[in-house]
Amino acid sequence: MKLDLLAIGVHPDDVELGCSGTILNEVRNGKKVGILDLTQGELGTRGTVDTRYQEAAAAAMILGVAVRENLKLRDGFFENDEETKLKLITVIRKYRPDIIIGNVLRDRHPDHGRAGELIREAAFLSGLAKIETKDEEGNTQEKWRPAYVFQYIQDNYYEPDFVVDISDVFEKRMESIKAYATQFHSGKQDPNEPETYISTPQFLESIIGRAQQFGKRIGVKYAEGFLSEKMIGIRDLSALVQNET
């Protein structure tokens, strides 16, 4: 299956927090979108591997993505080494996405930055013909390099290179985040679970506030911000958001 967009997150819920509104926009526009979680989030204070899989599946249903996979790297301890890059290259060549969106290159959680670098490097190396990988059936894969690799902005603030209007899908975006009931404040948490940085009501309020902040910059209600190392071009000015600001 060829994808138009592959969203990658080191932990289940990273993609929902970072770019689920953009995913919803693309799915509504008829694009094929997939999600790849690099780890099972097994070091998370709350929940279990099983609950994280259940919540990730529920979020995927809300987002309407075509596929969601987990690479099962070691949470907290995966390396950006040759073996790991080859695993990710195999997935990139399997789905041949035109665009990849992944973790930011530096953030509060060290896994985010390490994953961001891994994604960026694997996306480039995937386009080199002399790097050999095989699919599940043992067939040699063809090289593939996405046209763009973007990073979604997570905990640390970065001035975005571009923002995407997600006003029309914002409520559904929040629904996909709240599908992770063990992780975020939802009124359904186990009272015996410890409180964490992301389980407080204030954390979700900050997610809403960030979307409002980016939205205000372009004169819309809500938006998601992205970083890009590559210059972005548009075919004509009709791609611009029209507002009165």
Short mmCIF file of the C-alpha atoms (twelve columns), coordinates in Angstrom:
data_MODEL
# 
_entry.id   MODEL 
# 
loop_
_atom_site.group_PDB 
_atom_site.id 
_atom_site.type_symbol 
_atom_site.label_atom_id 
_atom_site.label_alt_id 
_atom_site.label_comp_id 
_atom_site.label_asym_id 
_atom_site.label_seq_id 
_atom_site.Cartn_x 
_atom_site.Cartn_y 
_atom_site.Cartn_z 
_atom_site.pdbx_PDB_model_num 
ATOM 1   C CA . MET A 1   0.000   0.000   0.000  1 
ATOM 2   C CA . LYS A 2   1.386   3.391   -0.978 1 
ATOM 3   C CA . LEU A 3   0.733   6.222   1.468  1 
ATOM 4   C CA . ASP A 4   0.503   9.926   0.791  1 
ATOM 5   C CA . LEU A 5   1.537   10.705  4.366  1 
ATOM 6   C CA . LEU A 6   3.301   8.657   7.047  1 
ATOM 7   C CA . ALA A 7   3.201   10.141  10.554 1 
ATOM 8   C CA . ILE A 8   5.815   8.730   12.912 1 
ATOM 9   C CA . GLY A 9   5.984   9.019   16.697 1 
ATOM 10  C CA . VAL A 10  8.407   7.481   19.140 1 
ATOM 11  C CA . HIS A 11  5.602   6.861   21.678 1 
ATOM 12  C CA . PRO A 12  1.966   5.983   21.050 1 
ATOM 13  C CA . ASP A 13  0.156   9.361   21.437 1 
ATOM 14  C CA . ASP A 14  3.038   11.512  20.075 1 
ATOM 15  C CA . VAL A 15  1.401   11.654  16.656 1 
ATOM 16  C CA . GLU A 16  -1.984  12.553  18.140 1 
ATOM 17  C CA . LEU A 17  -0.459  15.358  20.207 1 
ATOM 18  C CA . GLY A 18  1.666   16.685  17.353 1 
ATOM 19  C CA . CYS A 19  -0.179  16.364  14.060 1 
ATOM 20  C CA . SER A 20  -3.565  14.648  14.411 1 
ATOM 21  C CA . GLY A 21  -5.400  17.697  13.100 1 
ATOM 22  C CA . THR A 22  -3.312  17.656  9.931  1 
ATOM 23  C CA . ILE A 23  -3.928  13.915  9.597  1 
ATOM 24  C CA . LEU A 24  -7.684  14.509  9.834  1 
ATOM 25  C CA . ASN A 25  -7.459  17.222  7.167  1 
ATOM 26  C CA . GLU A 26  -5.580  14.924  4.811  1 
ATOM 27  C CA . VAL A 27  -7.944  11.994  5.359  1 
ATOM 28  C CA . ARG A 28  -10.895 14.293  4.661  1 
ATOM 29  C CA . ASN A 29  -9.178  15.285  1.413  1 
ATOM 30  C CA . GLY A 30  -9.042  11.636  0.327  1 
ATOM 31  C CA . LYS A 31  -5.362  11.062  1.088  1 
ATOM 32  C CA . LYS A 32  -4.020  7.746   2.393  1 
ATOM 33  C CA . VAL A 33  -2.375  8.257   5.755  1 
ATOM 34  C CA . GLY A 34  -0.561  5.825   8.032  1 
ATOM 35  C CA . ILE A 35  0.936   5.995   11.519 1 
ATOM 36  C CA . LEU A 36  4.107   4.297   12.727 1 
ATOM 37  C CA . ASP A 37  4.826   4.138   16.463 1 
ATOM 38  C CA . LEU A 38  8.500   3.410   17.088 1 
ATOM 39  C CA . THR A 39  8.073   2.028   20.624 1 
ATOM 40  C CA . GLN A 40  5.275   0.511   22.687 1 
ATOM 41  C CA . GLY A 41  5.602   3.194   25.357 1 
ATOM 42  C CA . GLU A 42  6.441   0.507   27.877 1 
ATOM 43  C CA . LEU A 43  8.291   2.875   30.212 1 
ATOM 44  C CA . GLY A 44  5.263   5.115   30.675 1 
ATOM 45  C CA . THR A 45  4.324   5.574   34.334 1 
ATOM 46  C CA . ARG A 46  0.626   5.029   33.677 1 
ATOM 47  C CA . GLY A 47  -1.081  2.237   31.788 1 
ATOM 48  C CA . THR A 48  0.440   -0.886  30.257 1 
ATOM 49  C CA . VAL A 49  1.643   -2.026  26.849 1 
ATOM 50  C CA . ASP A 50  -1.740  -3.671  26.304 1 
ATOM 51  C CA . THR A 51  -3.699  -0.526  27.163 1 
ATOM 52  C CA . ARG A 52  -1.421  1.573   24.962 1 
ATOM 53  C CA . TYR A 53  -2.164  -0.721  22.002 1 
ATOM 54  C CA . GLN A 54  -5.899  -0.518  22.708 1 
ATOM 55  C CA . GLU A 55  -5.797  3.259   22.972 1 
ATOM 56  C CA . ALA A 56  -3.644  3.600   19.834 1 
ATOM 57  C CA . ALA A 57  -6.136  1.467   17.896 1 
ATOM 58  C CA . ALA A 58  -9.039  3.575   19.158 1 
ATOM 59  C CA . ALA A 59  -7.252  6.790   18.180 1 
ATOM 60  C CA . ALA A 60  -6.465  5.369   14.728 1 
ATOM 61  C CA . MET A 61  -10.165 4.649   14.204 1 
ATOM 62  C CA . ILE A 62  -11.047 8.222   15.141 1 
ATOM 63  C CA . LEU A 63  -8.431  9.599   12.742 1 
ATOM 64  C CA . GLY A 64  -9.480  7.278   9.915  1 
ATOM 65  C CA . VAL A 65  -5.932  6.242   8.995  1 
ATOM 66  C CA . ALA A 66  -5.341  3.383   6.574  1 
ATOM 67  C CA . VAL A 67  -2.753  1.584   8.703  1 
ATOM 68  C CA . ARG A 68  -0.991  1.786   12.063 1 
ATOM 69  C CA . GLU A 69  2.119   -0.220  12.913 1 
ATOM 70  C CA . ASN A 70  4.509   -0.463  15.844 1 
ATOM 71  C CA . LEU A 71  8.235   -0.998  15.252 1 
ATOM 72  C CA . LYS A 72  8.715   -2.244  18.858 1 
ATOM 73  C CA . LEU A 73  11.977  -0.459  19.509 1 
ATOM 74  C CA . ARG A 74  13.033  -0.235  23.170 1 
ATOM 75  C CA . ASP A 75  11.337  2.692   24.848 1 
ATOM 76  C CA . GLY A 76  13.993  4.951   26.342 1 
ATOM 77  C CA . PHE A 77  16.910  2.854   25.098 1 
ATOM 78  C CA . PHE A 78  16.646  2.566   21.311 1 
ATOM 79  C CA . GLU A 79  19.704  3.696   19.397 1 
ATOM 80  C CA . ASN A 80  20.058  5.673   16.195 1 
ATOM 81  C CA . ASP A 81  22.358  2.987   14.803 1 
ATOM 82  C CA . GLU A 82  22.615  1.011   11.564 1 
ATOM 83  C CA . GLU A 83  20.295  -1.786  12.661 1 
ATOM 84  C CA . THR A 84  17.570  0.608   13.776 1 
ATOM 85  C CA . LYS A 85  17.874  2.774   10.679 1 
ATOM 86  C CA . LEU A 86  17.471  -0.300  8.472  1 
ATOM 87  C CA . LYS A 87  14.273  -1.276  10.317 1 
ATOM 88  C CA . LEU A 88  12.818  2.159   9.679  1 
ATOM 89  C CA . ILE A 89  14.036  2.274   6.076  1 
ATOM 90  C CA . THR A 90  12.208  -1.013  5.464  1 
ATOM 91  C CA . VAL A 91  8.944   0.581   6.612  1 
ATOM 92  C CA . ILE A 92  9.513   3.745   4.567  1 
ATOM 93  C CA . ARG A 93  10.152  1.668   1.433  1 
ATOM 94  C CA . LYS A 94  7.125   -0.474  2.200  1 
ATOM 95  C CA . TYR A 95  4.709   2.465   2.247  1 
ATOM 96  C CA . ARG A 96  6.573   4.912   -0.056 1 
ATOM 97  C CA . PRO A 97  5.077   8.048   1.517  1 
ATOM 98  C CA . ASP A 98  5.337   11.370  -0.278 1 
ATOM 99  C CA . ILE A 99  5.548   13.152  3.076  1 
ATOM 100 C CA . ILE A 100 6.802   12.030  6.474  1 
ATOM 101 C CA . ILE A 101 5.965   13.919  9.656  1 
ATOM 102 C CA . GLY A 102 7.965   12.945  12.729 1 
ATOM 103 C CA . ASN A 103 9.235   13.962  16.124 1 
ATOM 104 C CA . VAL A 104 11.018  17.241  16.650 1 
ATOM 105 C CA . LEU A 105 14.825  17.186  16.679 1 
ATOM 106 C CA . ARG A 106 15.207  18.409  20.281 1 
ATOM 107 C CA . ASP A 107 12.647  18.342  23.086 1 
ATOM 108 C CA . ARG A 108 12.004  17.851  26.798 1 
ATOM 109 C CA . HIS A 109 11.898  14.062  26.410 1 
ATOM 110 C CA . PRO A 110 15.238  12.768  25.071 1 
ATOM 111 C CA . ASP A 111 13.444  10.055  23.071 1 
ATOM 112 C CA . HIS A 112 11.752  12.740  20.964 1 
ATOM 113 C CA . GLY A 113 14.968  14.281  19.704 1 
ATOM 114 C CA . ARG A 114 16.679  10.932  19.158 1 
ATOM 115 C CA . ALA A 115 13.658  9.718   17.202 1 
ATOM 116 C CA . GLY A 116 13.558  12.928  15.185 1 
ATOM 117 C CA . GLU A 117 17.158  12.460  14.096 1 
ATOM 118 C CA . LEU A 118 16.528  8.777   13.350 1 
ATOM 119 C CA . ILE A 119 13.526  9.610   11.172 1 
ATOM 120 C CA . ARG A 120 15.350  12.368  9.298  1 
ATOM 121 C CA . GLU A 121 18.398  10.206  8.582  1 
ATOM 122 C CA . ALA A 122 16.436  7.074   7.661  1 
ATOM 123 C CA . ALA A 123 14.253  9.072   5.255  1 
ATOM 124 C CA . PHE A 124 17.374  10.255  3.422  1 
ATOM 125 C CA . LEU A 125 19.156  6.908   3.442  1 
ATOM 126 C CA . SER A 126 16.018  5.191   2.150  1 
ATOM 127 C CA . GLY A 127 16.678  6.935   -1.161 1 
ATOM 128 C CA . LEU A 128 20.094  5.304   -1.639 1 
ATOM 129 C CA . ALA A 129 19.959  2.327   -4.000 1 
ATOM 130 C CA . LYS A 130 23.044  0.633   -2.538 1 
ATOM 131 C CA . ILE A 131 21.374  0.213   0.850  1 
ATOM 132 C CA . GLU A 132 19.617  -3.135  0.545  1 
ATOM 133 C CA . THR A 133 16.484  -4.072  2.479  1 
ATOM 134 C CA . LYS A 134 13.911  -6.821  2.028  1 
ATOM 135 C CA . ASP A 135 10.166  -6.905  2.606  1 
ATOM 136 C CA . GLU A 136 8.253   -9.475  4.694  1 
ATOM 137 C CA . GLU A 137 8.333   -11.966 1.813  1 
ATOM 138 C CA . GLY A 138 12.074  -11.663 1.285  1 
ATOM 139 C CA . ASN A 139 11.867  -9.516  -1.843 1 
ATOM 140 C CA . THR A 140 14.432  -6.774  -2.354 1 
ATOM 141 C CA . GLN A 141 12.847  -3.353  -1.862 1 
ATOM 142 C CA . GLU A 142 13.265  -0.446  -4.241 1 
ATOM 143 C CA . LYS A 143 14.774  2.789   -2.975 1 
ATOM 144 C CA . TRP A 144 12.372  5.530   -1.883 1 
ATOM 145 C CA . ARG A 145 12.874  9.020   -0.522 1 
ATOM 146 C CA . PRO A 146 9.914   11.172  0.555  1 
ATOM 147 C CA . ALA A 147 9.643   14.609  -0.980 1 
ATOM 148 C CA . TYR A 148 9.398   16.260  2.456  1 
ATOM 149 C CA . VAL A 149 10.195  15.416  6.066  1 
ATOM 150 C CA . PHE A 150 8.516   17.699  8.594  1 
ATOM 151 C CA . GLN A 151 8.721   17.773  12.392 1 
ATOM 152 C CA . TYR A 152 5.726   18.476  14.603 1 
ATOM 153 C CA . ILE A 153 6.290   20.734  17.605 1 
ATOM 154 C CA . GLN A 154 5.853   18.960  20.944 1 
ATOM 155 C CA . ASP A 155 6.688   20.172  24.459 1 
ATOM 156 C CA . ASN A 156 9.367   22.791  23.785 1 
ATOM 157 C CA . TYR A 157 8.263   25.864  21.877 1 
ATOM 158 C CA . TYR A 158 9.682   26.471  18.414 1 
ATOM 159 C CA . GLU A 159 8.759   29.173  15.950 1 
ATOM 160 C CA . PRO A 160 7.088   27.117  13.204 1 
ATOM 161 C CA . ASP A 161 8.196   27.249  9.592  1 
ATOM 162 C CA . PHE A 162 4.560   26.825  8.587  1 
ATOM 163 C CA . VAL A 163 1.216   26.195  10.258 1 
ATOM 164 C CA . VAL A 164 -1.836  24.226  9.171  1 
ATOM 165 C CA . ASP A 165 -5.399  25.382  9.852  1 
ATOM 166 C CA . ILE A 166 -7.140  22.604  11.841 1 
ATOM 167 C CA . SER A 167 -10.166 24.579  13.024 1 
ATOM 168 C CA . ASP A 168 -12.711 22.360  11.286 1 
ATOM 169 C CA . VAL A 169 -11.327 19.155  12.812 1 
ATOM 170 C CA . PHE A 170 -10.168 20.392  16.199 1 
ATOM 171 C CA . GLU A 171 -12.815 18.634  18.295 1 
ATOM 172 C CA . LYS A 172 -12.073 15.328  16.605 1 
ATOM 173 C CA . ARG A 173 -8.359  15.950  17.113 1 
ATOM 174 C CA . MET A 174 -8.953  16.304  20.850 1 
ATOM 175 C CA . GLU A 175 -11.083 13.159  20.789 1 
ATOM 176 C CA . SER A 176 -8.124  11.218  19.343 1 
ATOM 177 C CA . ILE A 177 -5.858  12.532  22.124 1 
ATOM 178 C CA . LYS A 178 -8.361  11.677  24.843 1 
ATOM 179 C CA . ALA A 179 -8.550  8.129   23.483 1 
ATOM 180 C CA . TYR A 180 -5.403  7.639   25.586 1 
ATOM 181 C CA . ALA A 181 -7.461  7.575   28.764 1 
ATOM 182 C CA . THR A 182 -4.643  6.109   30.873 1 
ATOM 183 C CA . GLN A 183 -2.296  8.907   29.876 1 
ATOM 184 C CA . PHE A 184 -4.323  12.123  29.804 1 
ATOM 185 C CA . HIS A 185 -6.969  13.702  31.995 1 
ATOM 186 C CA . SER A 186 -10.290 12.261  30.884 1 
ATOM 187 C CA . GLY A 187 -12.311 11.479  34.010 1 
ATOM 188 C CA . LYS A 188 -11.734 7.770   33.332 1 
ATOM 189 C CA . GLN A 189 -8.342  7.344   34.966 1 
ATOM 190 C CA . ASP A 190 -7.615  4.664   37.509 1 
ATOM 191 C CA . PRO A 191 -7.474  6.539   40.847 1 
ATOM 192 C CA . ASN A 192 -4.654  4.227   41.935 1 
ATOM 193 C CA . GLU A 193 -2.399  5.407   39.107 1 
ATOM 194 C CA . PRO A 194 0.143   8.146   40.004 1 
ATOM 195 C CA . GLU A 195 -0.256  11.626  38.601 1 
ATOM 196 C CA . THR A 196 2.242   12.539  35.887 1 
ATOM 197 C CA . TYR A 197 3.304   15.593  33.926 1 
ATOM 198 C CA . ILE A 198 0.860   14.750  31.120 1 
ATOM 199 C CA . SER A 199 -2.079  13.432  33.185 1 
ATOM 200 C CA . THR A 200 -3.111  16.783  34.673 1 
ATOM 201 C CA . PRO A 201 -5.941  18.943  33.285 1 
ATOM 202 C CA . GLN A 202 -3.363  21.700  32.796 1 
ATOM 203 C CA . PHE A 203 -1.451  19.624  30.260 1 
ATOM 204 C CA . LEU A 204 -4.487  19.286  27.986 1 
ATOM 205 C CA . GLU A 205 -5.181  22.989  28.458 1 
ATOM 206 C CA . SER A 206 -1.660  23.699  27.226 1 
ATOM 207 C CA . ILE A 207 -2.305  21.577  24.114 1 
ATOM 208 C CA . ILE A 208 -5.411  23.622  23.381 1 
ATOM 209 C CA . GLY A 209 -3.569  26.866  24.092 1 
ATOM 210 C CA . ARG A 210 -0.730  25.972  21.705 1 
ATOM 211 C CA . ALA A 211 -3.252  25.285  18.919 1 
ATOM 212 C CA . GLN A 212 -4.963  28.601  19.625 1 
ATOM 213 C CA . GLN A 213 -1.612  30.389  19.642 1 
ATOM 214 C CA . PHE A 214 -0.639  29.013  16.239 1 
ATOM 215 C CA . GLY A 215 -4.139  29.647  14.913 1 
ATOM 216 C CA . LYS A 216 -4.010  33.281  15.953 1 
ATOM 217 C CA . ARG A 217 -0.828  33.737  13.918 1 
ATOM 218 C CA . ILE A 218 -2.749  33.068  10.696 1 
ATOM 219 C CA . GLY A 219 -6.154  34.428  11.718 1 
ATOM 220 C CA . VAL A 220 -7.929  31.124  12.358 1 
ATOM 221 C CA . LYS A 221 -9.183  29.469  15.540 1 
ATOM 222 C CA . TYR A 222 -6.789  26.508  15.761 1 
ATOM 223 C CA . ALA A 223 -3.636  25.421  13.926 1 
ATOM 224 C CA . GLU A 224 -0.702  23.011  14.165 1 
ATOM 225 C CA . GLY A 225 2.875   24.162  13.654 1 
ATOM 226 C CA . PHE A 226 5.660   22.334  11.828 1 
ATOM 227 C CA . LEU A 227 9.375   22.645  11.220 1 
ATOM 228 C CA . SER A 228 11.031  21.978  7.873  1 
ATOM 229 C CA . GLU A 229 14.696  21.945  6.922  1 
ATOM 230 C CA . LYS A 230 13.717  22.039  3.259  1 
ATOM 231 C CA . MET A 231 12.353  25.119  1.520  1 
ATOM 232 C CA . ILE A 232 8.612   24.719  0.919  1 
ATOM 233 C CA . GLY A 233 7.127   25.786  -2.392 1 
ATOM 234 C CA . ILE A 234 3.508   26.299  -3.479 1 
ATOM 235 C CA . ARG A 235 2.142   26.107  -7.025 1 
ATOM 236 C CA . ASP A 236 -0.067  29.188  -6.737 1 
ATOM 237 C CA . LEU A 237 -1.382  31.666  -4.174 1 
ATOM 238 C CA . SER A 238 -4.721  29.870  -3.800 1 
ATOM 239 C CA . ALA A 239 -2.957  27.589  -1.301 1 
ATOM 240 C CA . LEU A 240 -2.716  30.502  1.154  1 
ATOM 241 C CA . VAL A 241 -5.152  30.767  4.078  1 
ATOM 242 C CA . GLN A 242 -7.509  33.659  3.410  1 
ATOM 243 C CA . ASN A 243 -8.276  35.849  6.428  1 
ATOM 244 C CA . GLU A 244 -8.629  39.482  7.375  1 
ATOM 245 C CA . THR A 245 -5.672  39.757  9.747  1 
# 
